[in-house]
Amino acid sequence: MLMVVFGAGASYDSIDVKLPNTNNPGWVIDEEFRPPLAKDLFGFRGLFTEAMALFEKLQPIVPILRHTGGRNVETVLRELQEQAVVYPERLRQLMAVRYYLHYVLWRCEGEWKKAARQVTNYKALLDQINRWRKPDSPICLVTFNYDTLLEDAMSVVGPRISRLADYVYGNPAFKVFKLHGSVNWGRKVKGQLPAGADAWWIARNHIDRAAELEITEEFVQSDEHPCGGWQGAGLVPAIAIPVEKKASFECPEEHRLELVRLLPRVDRLVLIGWRATEDHFLSLLQQYLKGPILGQIVVGSEAEAKAIGDSFNHGPFSGVQIDWEYTPSGFTDFIVNRRAEGILSRPGTS
């Protein structure tokens, strides 16, 4: 069975367009709306600064999230999270981070889709996979991205995803697992909302009351930004704050259980724009992957690709045989030069 894992680099390079200062064919688009990498989530783009102005509790921590001293922004967010134990204001600031990401990435995605004119590398990849897929073997698609570019691409291989159950049960051939949440998901908060409360009132109330909110495990789809209420209850964005060494997933439990069921069948593994830093997911892979596995790593440089491969082949994964091929040229090159065909055309075992 084939499993494809998408990281931020996949959405960043999801349109086959010309980048500034390169000789690549294609047209130049406005980089303002390119889906950001983690290091750019709090950058100086106009769209981002406009969104920061809407969430007052976020503003005191923005400078240290922009200027991390050479560290990953995930490391800085983890430190802020740890400080919340003795400084409760951090809880409100981190809740503001959650709302900010939910709102700004939704805005960013909408403009990026307009630029794409509905043409993305995600759609091209699913078509290539569908060509080689065995009728009795499902495809497992895991994404750590908050955007809905992968969901939009699912129309290429079957019905559109219109409800939460469709991610893993709507298409028997292609199953989608969004392990860190989505810009169109929310989680219910215990308690009833006051009459007439709008989405912005709810968002600010939840940020101010972050320390006392009882957030349930009930996920719903919501196209409201910021997400407001659902059947009389409040919602908080179902988005995992990008902290280093995440301890939990941000998805319905039934999705996680279905992924666990499928993992032992994986014999082909493609990583696209994913740095393999999510310890909680790596722990699942370590526990359930059986091997031997044919693997392919698609990232921007050979050094990064080999570093990711080494993280699998040594330490906890040393008992799982994974034969890696490195594709150090990004998602667009992977698609237009059909570099997936080697691994796709190889007969799978399940």
C-alpha positions in Angstrom: 0.0 0.0 0.0 1.2 3.5 -0.9 1.3 6.2 1.8 2.1 9.9 0.8 3.0 12.3 3.6 2.7 16.1 2.8 4.4 18.8 4.8 4.5 22.6 4.4 6.9 22.4 1.5 4.2 20.6 -0.6 1.7 23.5 -0.3 4.5 26.1 -0.7 5.4 24.5 -4.0 1.9 23.5 -5.0 1.6 25.6 -8.3 3.9 25.1 -11.2 4.7 28.9 -11.5 7.8 30.9 -12.0 9.7 31.9 -8.9 11.4 35.3 -8.8 15.0 35.4 -10.1 14.9 32.1 -11.8 14.7 30.9 -15.4 11.9 28.4 -14.8 9.1 28.5 -17.3 5.7 29.8 -16.2 4.2 33.1 -15.0 5.2 35.1 -11.9 2.6 35.3 -9.2 2.2 37.5 -6.2 4.3 35.8 -3.4 2.1 37.6 -0.9 -0.2 34.7 -0.9 2.1 31.7 -1.2 1.3 29.1 1.6 4.0 29.8 4.2 6.6 27.6 5.6 6.7 27.4 9.4 9.5 30.0 9.7 7.4 32.5 7.8 4.1 32.2 9.7 4.6 35.5 11.5 6.4 37.4 8.8 5.9 40.9 7.5 3.5 40.1 4.6 0.7 42.7 4.4 -2.0 40.0 4.8 -0.2 38.6 7.9 0.2 42.0 9.6 -3.4 42.9 8.9 -4.5 39.7 10.6 -2.1 40.3 13.6 -3.9 43.6 14.2 -7.2 41.7 14.7 -5.8 39.6 17.6 -4.5 41.9 20.3 -3.3 39.1 22.6 -1.0 37.8 19.9 0.9 41.1 19.4 3.3 41.0 22.5 4.9 37.7 21.3 5.1 38.5 17.6 8.6 40.1 17.7 10.1 37.0 19.3 8.3 34.8 16.8 9.8 36.8 14.0 13.3 37.0 15.4 14.1 33.5 16.7 17.9 33.8 17.0 18.5 31.1 14.4 16.1 28.6 16.1 12.9 27.1 14.7 9.7 29.0 15.4 8.4 25.7 16.7 11.1 25.8 19.4 10.1 29.3 20.5 6.4 28.3 20.6 7.2 25.3 22.8 9.1 27.6 25.2 6.1 29.9 25.4 3.8 26.9 26.0 6.1 25.8 28.9 6.0 29.2 30.4 2.2 29.1 30.7 2.5 26.9 33.7 3.6 29.9 35.8 2.5 32.7 33.5 -1.2 32.3 32.5 -1.1 35.1 30.1 0.8 32.8 27.8 -2.4 30.6 27.5 -4.3 33.6 26.1 -1.5 34.5 23.7 -1.3 30.9 22.5 -5.0 30.7 22.0 -4.6 33.9 19.9 -2.0 32.1 17.9 -4.5 29.4 17.1 -7.1 31.9 16.0 -4.6 33.9 14.0 -3.4 30.8 12.1 -6.9 29.7 11.4 -7.9 33.1 10.0 -4.7 34.1 8.1 -4.1 30.8 6.5 -7.7 30.7 5.3 -7.3 34.1 3.8 -3.9 33.1 2.2 -5.3 29.9 0.8 -8.3 31.7 -0.8 -6.0 34.0 -2.7 -3.6 31.2 -3.6 -6.4 29.2 -5.1 -7.4 32.2 -7.3 -3.8 32.3 -8.5 -3.8 28.6 -9.2 -6.9 28.8 -11.4 -7.8 25.4 -10.0 -4.6 23.8 -11.3 -2.3 22.4 -8.6 0.4 19.8 -8.2 -1.9 18.0 -5.7 -4.3 17.2 -8.5 -1.6 16.1 -10.9 -0.1 13.8 -8.3 -3.5 12.2 -7.5 -4.0 11.6 -11.2 -0.6 10.0 -11.5 -1.3 7.8 -8.5 -4.7 6.8 -9.8 -3.2 5.6 -13.1 -1.0 3.1 -11.3 -3.2 2.2 -8.3 -4.1 -1.5 -7.9 -7.9 -1.8 -7.6 -7.8 -3.6 -4.2 -5.2 -1.3 -2.6 -6.2 1.9 -0.9 -4.0 5.0 -0.9 -3.2 6.6 2.4 -2.7 10.4 2.2 -1.3 12.1 5.4 -1.0 15.8 5.6 0.3 18.2 8.2 -0.9 21.2 6.3 -3.9 23.3 7.5 -5.0 24.3 4.0 -7.6 22.5 1.9 -5.6 22.1 -1.3 -5.5 18.3 -0.9 -9.3 18.2 -0.3 -9.9 20.2 -3.5 -7.7 17.7 -5.4 -9.8 14.8 -4.3 -12.4 15.6 -7.0 -9.9 14.1 -9.5 -10.2 10.6 -8.0 -13.7 10.6 -6.6 -16.4 12.5 -4.8 -15.6 15.8 -3.1 -15.0 15.8 0.7 -18.1 17.5 2.1 -18.1 16.2 5.7 -15.7 14.9 8.3 -16.5 11.3 7.7 -15.6 11.6 4.0 -11.9 12.1 4.8 -11.5 8.4 5.6 -14.7 6.8 4.5 -16.0 8.8 1.6 -13.7 7.2 -1.0 -12.6 3.6 -0.5 -9.6 4.1 -2.7 -8.1 7.3 -1.3 -8.1 8.1 2.4 -7.1 11.6 3.8 -5.7 12.1 7.3 -5.2 15.7 8.5 -3.3 15.1 11.7 -2.8 18.7 12.7 -6.3 20.0 11.9 -7.7 22.3 9.2 -8.8 25.8 8.4 -12.3 24.5 8.0 -12.5 22.5 11.3 -13.5 23.5 14.8 -13.8 21.8 18.2 -16.8 22.4 20.4 -16.4 24.2 23.7 -18.6 23.1 26.7 -21.3 25.6 27.6 -23.9 27.7 25.8 -23.3 30.9 24.0 -25.2 34.1 24.9 -27.9 35.1 22.4 -26.6 37.3 19.6 -22.9 36.4 20.0 -21.2 36.8 16.6 -18.0 35.0 15.5 -15.6 37.9 16.5 -17.2 38.2 20.0 -16.8 34.4 20.4 -13.2 34.5 19.3 -12.2 37.3 21.7 -14.1 35.7 24.5 -12.4 32.4 24.0 -9.0 34.0 23.9 -9.6 35.9 27.1 -11.0 32.8 28.8 -8.3 30.4 27.4 -7.3 29.2 30.9 -10.8 28.0 31.8 -12.2 26.8 28.5 -13.4 23.1 28.4 -12.5 22.1 24.8 -14.2 18.8 23.8 -13.0 16.2 21.4 -16.0 16.8 19.2 -14.9 18.1 15.8 -17.2 19.8 13.2 -16.6 21.4 9.9 -17.1 25.2 9.8 -16.5 27.7 7.1 -16.8 30.7 9.4 -13.6 32.7 10.0 -12.9 33.1 12.8 -15.0 30.0 13.7 -17.9 31.0 15.9 -20.6 28.8 17.1 -22.3 25.5 16.3 -25.8 24.5 17.6 -25.5 26.9 20.5 -22.0 26.0 21.6 -18.8 27.8 20.8 -16.0 26.6 18.6 -12.3 27.0 18.8 -10.2 26.4 15.7 -9.1 22.8 15.3 -5.5 23.7 14.5 -2.5 22.3 16.2 -0.1 25.2 17.2 3.2 24.3 15.5 5.3 23.6 18.6 8.3 21.4 18.7 7.7 17.8 19.8 3.9 17.8 19.6 2.3 15.5 22.0 -1.1 14.9 20.4 -3.0 15.0 17.1 -5.7 17.5 16.1 -8.1 15.3 14.4 -11.1 13.0 15.2 -10.0 9.9 17.1 -11.7 7.6 14.5 -9.4 9.1 11.8 -6.3 8.2 13.9 -7.6 4.7 14.5 -8.2 4.1 10.8 -4.6 5.3 10.1 -3.3 2.9 12.7 -5.2 0.1 11.0 -3.7 0.8 7.6 -0.1 1.5 8.6 1.1 -2.2 8.8 0.1 -2.5 5.1 2.4 0.3 3.9 5.1 -0.9 1.5 5.7 2.3 -0.4 6.3 5.7 1.3 6.6 9.1 -0.4 7.4 12.2 1.7 6.8 15.5 0.0 8.0 18.7 1.7 7.9 17.1 5.1 10.8 17.4 7.5 9.9 14.4 9.7 10.0 16.4 12.9 6.6 15.3 14.3 7.6 12.9 17.1 4.0 11.7 17.8 3.5 10.7 14.2 7.0 9.1 14.0 6.1 7.1 17.0 3.1 5.7 15.2 5.3 4.8 12.2 7.8 3.2 14.5 5.2 1.1 16.1 3.2 -0.1 13.1 5.4 0.0 9.9 6.6 -3.5 9.1 8.9 -3.2 6.1 10.5 -3.7 3.7 9.5 -0.4 2.3 10.4 1.5 -0.9 10.7 5.2 0.0 11.0 8.5 -1.8 11.9 11.9 -0.3 10.9 15.0 -2.1 12.4 18.2 -0.7 14.4 21.2 -1.9 18.0 20.0 -1.3 19.9 16.7 -1.3 21.4 17.4 2.1 17.9 17.9 3.7 16.7 14.7 1.9 19.5 12.6 3.3 19.1 14.1 6.8 15.4 13.0 6.7 16.3 9.5 5.4 19.0 9.2 8.1 16.4 10.0 10.8 14.4 7.0 9.6 17.2 4.6 9.0 18.9 5.1 12.4 17.7 5.0 15.9 14.1 3.8 16.4 13.6 3.0 12.8 16.7 0.9 12.4 14.6 -2.3 12.5 12.5 -1.2 9.6 14.1 -1.7 6.2 13.4 1.4 4.0 15.2 1.8 0.7 15.2 5.5 0.0 15.4 7.4 -3.2 16.1 11.1 -2.9 14.4 13.8 -5.1 16.0 17.1 -4.1 14.1 19.4 -6.4 10.7 20.1 -4.9 7.0 19.2 -5.6 6.8 20.9 -9.0 9.8 19.2 -10.5 8.6 15.9 -9.0 5.3 16.3 -10.9 6.4 17.8 -14.3 9.3 15.3 -14.7 7.1 12.4 -13.5 9.6 11.4 -10.9 6.8 9.5 -9.0 6.5 6.8 -11.7 9.4 4.7 -10.5 7.8 4.1 -7.1 4.2 4.1 -8.4 4.8 1.5 -11.1 6.5 -0.9 -8.8 4.0 -3.6 -7.8 2.9 -3.3 -4.1 2.4 -6.2 -1.8 -0.9 -4.9 -0.3 
